[in-house]
């Protein structure tokens, strides 16, 4: 697994990027849904926090938040969600030969990853961060992602000594069969963020989660460290 590169990441043409993200959604979902759940099941988002309930993200409509000047490209190094005690380093994630998105090393419970061939958080477009919900030792970095609510914030620390602040628009669980590829991975005209982990129920027979919990958020401010 590669570490975070503090230089400008390699970039794909937007059409190719959309195609790659579609492959992740269709072929790579199983990577995020592997789990253990030998402990209490992770909390799942309430229906009121989903898309189309209250203030939507651009995945479902226009947000009431005023636009923020997009940031230049810079690799993310850390994600912080204080309300659920997340303060985790980020590692770069790439596609496997199978077309699946490689997961962060499972042994490290406090590690998340970002899709380094895509948009960096803060740029115009849709950036993607993913992490495990649990491992052999118990709850992992995004175990409590499902308790997040609209209007709460997520901080992404970047290699250029800035912090991108994203406000949550929606939090929703999707089954594999009903995963909304375009809403989750589609391009955006403003800086957006998706934070993804496994959820949507658990099949004890196969030891797999049935889908994913996805947080939809958009850039509302940024600061220098």
N, C-alpha and C positions, 0 to 999 in steps of 0.2 A: 504494500500500500504506500502510495506516495505521500509525502508531507506537503503542507501548504507552500506553494511557491509565491514568494513575495513580489516577483516580477509580474508584468502584465501577462495574463493567461492567454493561451491560444484561443482564437475566435473562429466560429463557424459562420458561414453565410446564413442569414435568417431562415431561408427555406430549408436548408440542410438541418439547422438546429431544430426546427419544428418537427422534421422527420425523425431525428434522433430521439427527441422527447416522446414522440408517439410510440417509438419502439420500446422505450423505457416503460411507458404506461402499459403497453400490451404484452410485452414479454418479460419485463423486469419486475412486475408487481410482486411476484413470489419472493423476491429477494427481501423486500421490506416486510412481508407478512410472516416470515419464519419466526417462531417464538418458543417460549418455554411455558409461561404462565403456571409455574409451580407455586406461585404466591398469589396474593389477591389480584383479581383481574384489574387492568388499568381503567381509570375513569373514562367514560365516553362523553362526547359533547352533547349538551342539551339541544333539543330541536330548535329552540329559540335562537341559538347561536349560528344556525345554518344559513346557507345562501338563500336569499329571498325573504328572510325574516329580519325586519328592522333595516339597518343601514347596510346595503349590499356593497360588495367590491365590484370592480369593473368586470369581473367574471360574470356578474349578473346585472350590472347597471352602473350608473354614475355615482360616485361617492360625493358626499357633501363637503369633504375636506378640500381646502384650497390647494392648488398645485404647488409642488415644491421643485426647485431647480434640480434636475438630475445630477448625480455625482459622476465623476470620471471613473474609469475602470481601476479597481484595486482589489487584490485578493482578500477575502474575509479570513480572519484569523481566530475569531471567537464569537460565540452567540451567548447572549445574556437575556434571560427572562426572569427577572427577580421575583415576580409574584408566585412562581412555582419552583424557585430555587435552582434555576438552570444557569450555570456559568461554565461553559464547556469550550474547549479548543475545537477548531475545525480542521479537518484534513480534506485534501482534494479527492474527489471521486471521479472515476472514469467508467467508460463502458467496457464490459467484458466481451470476449470474442462472440459470445452467444447473443449479444445485443442488450444484455441486462446491465443495469447500473450496479457497479460494485458497492458493497456496503462498507461502512467503517469497520475496523477490526472489532469483532464481537466481544473479545475479552475485556476491553476497556469500557466500563460502564458509563464513564463521563466523557464521551467523545462523539461528535457528530461530524457530518461531512457535507460538502457542497459540490454541485456538479460543475467541475472546473472548465469544461469545454463550453459552458453556457455563459449567461449574463452574471456579472458580479453584483452582489447586493448593493443597490443604490443607483445603478445605471438604469436607463430606460429599458424596459423589458421585464421578463419574469425570471427571477433568480430562484434556485431550488436548493434547499437544505434538508437533509434526511438523517435520521438516527434511529437506533434501536429503542424499543419500548422495554425490553428486559433481556436478560441473559441467564446463564447457569447460576449466577450468584444472586439474582433478584432484579428489582426494578432498575432500568437503565435511564439514560439521559432524558428521553422524551416520554417517560412513563406517565407523567401528569399533563401531557399536552391537551387532553380532552377537557380539562377544567378551565381552559382559557376562555375569555369572553371578549365580545366586540368592544372596541375602545381601549383595551389594554395594549401595552406596547412591548415590542421586541427590539433589543439592541444588537446590532452586528458590528463588532470591532473589525477594522480593516487595516491592511498593511501600510496604508499611507497615513496612519495616525489619526484617522477620522472614525467616528462612530455613526452609522446609519440607524436612524430610529424609525421603526415601522409600526403603524397602528393597525390593529387587527380588525378586519372587515367581517370575517366569518370563520367559524370552526365547524367542520362537519366530517362525519364518518361515511365512507363509501365502500360498498362491497366490490369485490373484483369484477363481478358481472355488470355493475352499474358505475364503473369508474369514469368520471367525466374528463376525458383526456384533454379536450380543448380548454375547458374551464381551468383545469389545474396547470397545464403546461403551455397553453397558447400564449402567443406574444401579446404584449400590452403597450399602449402608447405612453405609459408613465412607469416609474420604478415600482415594481411589485415584488413580493416575496411569497414563496410557498414553503412551509415547514411541514414535513411529512414523517409519520411513523406508522407502525402497524396498529390495527384495531378492528372495529366493526364486528366484534364477536370472535370466538375462538373454537376451533374444531379439535377436540381432545384426541380423536382417533388419528388424525393426520399430524397433530402438533403444529398446526398452521393457524394464523389469524385469517379471518375471512375477507379482510380488506385493509383500508388505511384510514387514519385520521389525518385530515389536511387543514392546515391553518392558512387562510388567505389574508394578506396584509399589504399595505402600501406605504411608501416613504412619506413621512410627514415632517421630518426635520433631520438635521445632521450637525454634529459638533466635532471640533478638533479636540484631541486628547491632551 
